């Protein structure tokens, strides 16, 4: 049992192919993506980068939720988040 190209070394079994990325969550609808983009850009422009990130990703008492989640979930949620961004940027 001789294999010239392996010089007697044991042959390792090939590794199974793995996907580098897998879908862990459902994709957003085009409308949800548009709302997410719109509130993110609005917050970024009106509040600045750091404040926008903190606001969109933190719990907001008046909105009773995380602004980014609310904006993505519905048009009404997006409107409420836009109003909250405007109020916060105005200093209210």
N, C-alpha and C positions, 0 to 999 in steps of 0.2 A: 504494500500500500504506500506507494511513493508519489509525491506531488512535487515536481521539480520547482514550480514557481513559489511554493510556500515554504520550502526547506524544512518540512516536518512540523512547522508551527501549527497550532490548532486554529481552525477556521471559526471565526466568530459569526454568529448568526446575524443577518442584516437587521439593522434597527428598524422598527416599524415607523412608517411615515406618520409624522404628526403635523397637524395644522398649527402654524405659529399663532394665528389669531382665530378665535372662535366667537361666535355670536352669543353673548351672554345676556343681552337685553333686546327687547323688540326695537325695531327701527321706528323713528318718529315719522309721522305723516308730513308731507310737504307743508301743510298749514302750520303744524306744530313747530317745524324748523324755522319757518318764516317768523312766527311769534317770538321764538327764542332769540333769533338773530336781532329782531327789532328791539326788544327790551334790553338786550345786551349792549347794542350800539348806543341806544338812548342813555342808558346808565353810564356807560363809558364816557360819552361826550358831556353829560351834565354833572357827573360826580368825580370823574377821574378814575383811573384804573383800579387802584387799591380799594377805594370806597365802593366802587361798582361791584367788584368781586365779593367783598364782604357783604354788601347789601343783598345781592342776588342769591348768594349761597347760604345766608343766615336766616334764622326764623324771624319773621316780622310780626309783631303783636297785632297791629291793626289789620293786617291781611290774614292773620291766623294761619300762617304757613310760610313756606320757603318761596320767595318771589319767583325764582326761575321755574320751579315746579308749577306754580299757579299759572304763569304766563303760557307755559307749554300745554297745560291741560285744556284751556278753553279760551275763546275770544273774550269772554267776560273777565276771566282771570287776568288776561293780558292787559285789558283796559284798566283794571284796578292797579296793576303793577306800574303801568305807565303813569297813572295819576300819583301814586306813591313816590315814584322817582321825581316827578316834577315838584311835588310838595317838599320833598327832602332837599332837592337842589335849591329851592327857593328859601330854604331855612325854616320851614314850618314844622 
